[in-house]
Amino acid sequence: MAIVAAGASIGKEGAPRELGALFGGSLSKGLHLFISDRQLLIACGVLVQG
């Protein structure tokens, strides 16, 4: 989200991917997952939103 807030041009599909990654990261942190599981959940969040 910081990239979008800074005004970077990432296209119309960039913002939903950022939100998916943000949601996946927050969820994995709340569930206290291992780093490898966190990375997988963040990647899934990017794919679902993208």
N, CA, C and O of each residue as an XYZ file, in Angstrom:
200
protein
N       0.811     -1.185      0.000
C       0.000      0.000      0.000
C       0.862      1.259      0.000
O       0.441      2.298     -0.510
N       2.034      1.178      0.554
C       2.902      2.360      0.585
C       3.288      2.787     -0.820
O       3.451      3.978     -1.085
N       3.436      1.827     -1.719
C       3.791      2.156     -3.096
C       2.670      2.956     -3.749
O       2.922      3.956     -4.422
N       1.438      2.516     -3.549
C       0.285      3.210     -4.116
C       0.148      4.589     -3.487
O      -0.113      5.568     -4.187
N       0.321      4.671     -2.170
C       0.208      5.953     -1.473
C       1.283      6.934     -1.925
O       1.064      8.145     -1.908
N       2.436      6.424     -2.327
C       3.518      7.290     -2.794
C       3.287      7.773     -4.215
O       4.015      8.637     -4.705
N       2.271      7.218     -4.886
C       1.941      7.679     -6.221
C       2.558      6.881     -7.350
O       2.553      7.327     -8.497
N       3.089      5.709     -7.045
C       3.694      4.887     -8.093
C       2.613      4.359     -9.032
O       1.516      4.010     -8.596
N       2.928      4.305    -10.299
C       1.995      3.787    -11.285
C       2.212      2.286    -11.413
O       3.199      1.848    -12.005
N       1.298      1.499    -10.864
C       1.449      0.048    -10.916
C       0.284     -0.614    -11.645
O       0.170     -1.840    -11.644
N      -0.572      0.177    -12.259
C      -1.685     -0.373    -13.015
C      -2.879     -0.693    -12.142
O      -2.802     -0.678    -10.913
N      -3.994     -0.984    -12.814
C      -5.233     -1.220    -12.072
C      -5.251     -2.555    -11.337
O      -6.037     -2.725    -10.405
N      -4.408     -3.505    -11.730
C      -4.387     -4.791    -11.037
C      -3.401     -4.811     -9.870
O      -3.372     -5.786     -9.119
N      -2.615     -3.790     -9.702
C      -1.622     -3.755     -8.628
C      -2.215     -3.563     -7.249
O      -1.792     -4.221     -6.299
N      -3.183     -2.679     -7.122
C      -3.764     -2.378     -5.807
C      -4.469     -3.587     -5.185
O      -4.267     -3.841     -3.997
N      -5.285     -4.344     -5.926
C      -5.895     -5.528     -5.305
C      -4.868     -6.567     -4.863
O      -5.072     -7.250     -3.859
N      -3.782     -6.692     -5.592
C      -2.728     -7.628     -5.179
C      -2.073     -7.172     -3.895
O      -1.752     -7.987     -3.030
N      -1.875     -5.880     -3.770
C      -1.307     -5.332     -2.531
C      -2.236     -5.619     -1.353
O      -1.777     -6.003     -0.278
N      -3.524     -5.434     -1.553
C      -4.488     -5.686     -0.487
C      -4.536     -7.170     -0.121
O      -4.651     -7.517      1.054
N      -4.450     -8.042     -1.122
C      -4.428     -9.477     -0.854
C      -3.212     -9.884     -0.049
O      -3.309    -10.692      0.875
N      -2.066     -9.323     -0.400
C      -0.837     -9.610      0.336
C      -0.925     -9.069      1.763
O      -0.481     -9.721      2.708
N      -1.492     -7.891      1.909
C      -1.652     -7.289      3.232
C      -2.564     -8.143      4.111
O      -2.257     -8.385      5.278
N      -3.674     -8.595      3.557
C      -4.605     -9.438      4.303
C      -3.956    -10.772      4.670
O      -4.083    -11.236      5.803
N      -3.267    -11.384      3.716
C      -2.591    -12.653      3.989
C      -1.524    -12.512      5.055
O      -1.380    -13.384      5.912
N      -0.774    -11.421      5.008
C       0.264    -11.179      6.011
C      -0.312    -10.955      7.396
O       0.209    -11.466      8.387
N      -1.388    -10.189      7.458
C      -2.029     -9.927      8.754
C      -2.630    -11.193      9.346
O      -2.515    -11.443     10.546
N      -3.274    -11.993      8.495
C      -3.872    -13.234      8.967
C      -2.809    -14.207      9.464
O      -2.976    -14.834     10.510
N      -1.723    -14.331      8.719
C      -0.665    -15.267      9.127
C       0.017    -14.818     10.411
O       0.424    -15.645     11.227
N       0.140    -13.521     10.584
C       0.743    -13.011     11.819
C      -0.181    -13.284     13.011
O       0.282    -13.651     14.091
N      -1.476    -13.102     12.807
C      -2.449    -13.355     13.866
C      -2.526    -14.821     14.258
O      -2.819    -15.152     15.407
N      -2.261    -15.701     13.291
C      -2.311    -17.142     13.556
C      -0.980    -17.692     14.049
O      -0.879    -18.879     14.360
N       0.049    -16.841     14.124
C       1.380    -17.224     14.599
C       1.959    -18.396     13.791
O       2.429    -19.383     14.357
N       1.915    -18.267     12.472
C       2.416    -19.326     11.599
C       3.930    -19.231     11.429
O       4.529    -18.181     11.662
N       4.536    -20.341     11.020
C       5.952    -20.333     10.684
C       6.168    -19.489      9.434
O       5.233    -19.276      8.663
N       7.386    -19.010      9.227
C       7.679    -18.102      8.124
C       7.355    -18.729      6.765
O       6.860    -18.037      5.875
N       7.625    -20.012      6.592
C       7.319    -20.651      5.301
C       5.808    -20.683      5.056
O       5.356    -20.510      3.925
N       5.033    -20.905      6.117
C       3.577    -20.896      5.985
C       3.059    -19.481      5.747
O       2.094    -19.285      5.008
N       3.697    -18.502      6.369
C       3.316    -17.101      6.145
C       3.531    -16.716      4.688
O       2.672    -16.085      4.073
N       4.675    -17.097      4.141
C       4.966    -16.769      2.745
C       3.941    -17.397      1.814
O       3.515    -16.770      0.844
N       3.545    -18.621      2.098
C       2.549    -19.299      1.280
C       1.201    -18.590      1.371
O       0.534    -18.407      0.353
N       0.795    -18.192      2.564
C      -0.481    -17.519      2.739
C      -0.479    -16.151      2.057
O      -1.490    -15.748      1.480
N       0.624    -15.446      2.116
C       0.723    -14.154      1.440
C       0.643    -14.347     -0.067
O      -0.037    -13.582     -0.751
N       1.328    -15.356     -0.594
C       1.282    -15.633     -2.029
C      -0.138    -16.004     -2.461
O      -0.589    -15.592     -3.529
N      -0.836    -16.773     -1.639
C      -2.225    -17.134     -1.958
C      -3.108    -15.901     -1.953
O      -3.997    -15.773     -2.794
N      -2.875    -14.997     -1.024
C      -3.643    -13.752     -0.977
C      -3.445    -12.911     -2.223
O      -4.384    -12.276     -2.703
N      -2.241    -12.902     -2.744
C      -1.952    -12.167     -3.968
C      -2.696    -12.788     -5.147
O      -3.257    -12.073     -5.978
N      -2.699    -14.100     -5.217
C      -3.345    -14.784     -6.334
C      -4.863    -14.647     -6.288
O      -5.503    -14.484     -7.326
N      -5.433    -14.712     -5.108
C      -6.893    -14.617     -4.983
C      -7.379    -13.232     -5.377
O      -8.390    -13.102     -6.067
N      -6.676    -12.207     -4.951
C      -7.087    -10.838     -5.244
C      -6.713    -10.426     -6.670
O      -7.343     -9.536     -7.242
N      -5.700    -11.063     -7.239
C      -5.216    -10.661     -8.565
C      -6.019    -11.262     -9.606
O      -5.763    -11.039    -10.789
